[in-house]
Amino acid sequence: MISFFENLGRGENGFWLCLGFVSQVIFFTRFFVQWVVSEIKKKSVIPISFWYLSIAGSLGLMAYSIYRKDPVFIAGQSLGLVIYIRNLFFISKNKSKI
């Protein structure tokens, strides 16, 4: 485990590991933001930042999974990315009607 952290920032593999971890943190942050906003409003709310964080985290994780050549992870992130972008489309479309 110690050698893992020692090599984390070294070379090409270190870059990809850092990208994977940072992307995972961004992806987790969306849930944290959603929870905080819901607590403040005292009801379940999905703020628009949730979708942008979803896209940012998903793009990073997609790049990492392509590098790792993991078809299961690639498929999962691809579908999620389509859903996040589609939700932003619906939000944008509904705001223009107001």
C-alpha positions as CSV (number, residue, x, y, z in Angstrom):
1,M,0.0,0.0,0.0
2,I,2.8,2.4,0.8
3,S,4.4,1.8,-2.6
4,F,1.1,2.6,-4.2
5,F,1.1,6.1,-2.7
6,E,4.8,6.6,-3.4
7,N,4.2,5.9,-7.1
8,L,0.9,7.7,-7.4
9,G,2.4,10.9,-8.8
10,R,5.1,9.3,-11.0
11,G,4.9,8.8,-14.7
12,E,2.0,8.2,-17.0
13,N,0.4,5.7,-14.7
14,G,0.5,8.2,-11.9
15,F,-1.3,10.8,-14.0
16,W,-4.1,8.3,-14.8
17,L,-4.4,7.3,-11.1
18,C,-4.6,10.9,-10.1
19,L,-7.2,11.6,-12.8
20,G,-9.3,8.6,-11.6
21,F,-9.2,9.7,-8.0
22,V,-9.9,13.4,-8.7
23,S,-12.8,12.4,-11.0
24,Q,-14.2,10.1,-8.3
25,V,-14.1,12.9,-5.8
26,I,-15.9,15.2,-8.2
27,F,-18.5,12.5,-8.9
28,F,-19.0,12.0,-5.1
29,T,-19.3,15.8,-4.6
30,R,-22.5,15.9,-6.6
31,F,-24.2,13.8,-3.9
32,F,-22.8,16.0,-1.1
33,V,-24.1,19.2,-2.9
34,Q,-27.5,17.6,-3.4
35,W,-27.7,16.6,0.3
36,V,-26.7,20.1,1.5
37,V,-29.2,21.8,-0.7
38,S,-31.9,19.4,0.3
39,E,-31.1,20.0,4.0
40,I,-31.2,23.8,3.5
41,K,-34.6,23.6,1.7
42,K,-36.0,20.9,3.9
43,K,-37.1,18.8,0.9
44,S,-35.4,16.7,-1.8
45,V,-33.9,18.9,-4.4
46,I,-31.5,18.2,-7.3
47,P,-29.7,21.5,-8.0
48,I,-28.3,22.1,-11.5
49,S,-24.8,21.8,-10.2
50,F,-25.5,18.1,-9.5
51,W,-25.8,17.6,-13.3
52,Y,-22.6,19.6,-14.1
53,L,-20.6,17.7,-11.4
54,S,-22.1,14.5,-12.8
55,I,-20.8,15.3,-16.3
56,A,-17.4,16.5,-15.1
57,G,-16.9,13.4,-12.9
58,S,-18.2,11.1,-15.6
59,L,-15.9,12.5,-18.3
60,G,-12.9,12.0,-16.1
61,L,-13.9,8.5,-15.1
62,M,-14.6,7.7,-18.8
63,A,-11.1,8.9,-19.8
64,Y,-9.7,6.8,-17.0
65,S,-11.7,3.7,-17.9
66,I,-10.7,4.0,-21.6
67,Y,-7.1,4.2,-20.5
68,R,-7.6,1.1,-18.3
69,K,-9.5,-0.6,-21.2
70,D,-12.4,-1.6,-18.9
71,P,-15.5,-2.2,-21.1
72,V,-17.8,-2.5,-18.1
73,F,-16.7,0.9,-16.7
74,I,-16.8,2.5,-20.1
75,A,-20.3,1.3,-20.8
76,G,-21.6,2.5,-17.4
77,Q,-20.0,5.9,-17.7
78,S,-21.3,6.3,-21.3
79,L,-24.9,5.7,-20.4
80,G,-24.7,7.9,-17.3
81,L,-23.1,10.7,-19.4
82,V,-26.1,10.6,-21.9
83,I,-28.5,10.8,-19.0
84,Y,-26.8,13.8,-17.4
85,I,-26.6,15.7,-20.6
86,R,-30.3,14.9,-21.4
87,N,-31.3,16.2,-17.9
88,L,-29.5,19.5,-18.6
89,F,-31.3,19.7,-22.0
90,F,-34.7,19.3,-20.2
91,I,-33.8,21.9,-17.6
92,S,-32.7,24.3,-20.3
93,K,-35.9,23.6,-22.4
94,N,-38.2,24.2,-19.4
95,K,-36.5,27.4,-18.4
96,S,-37.1,28.9,-21.8
97,K,-40.8,28.3,-21.4
98,I,-41.0,30.4,-18.2
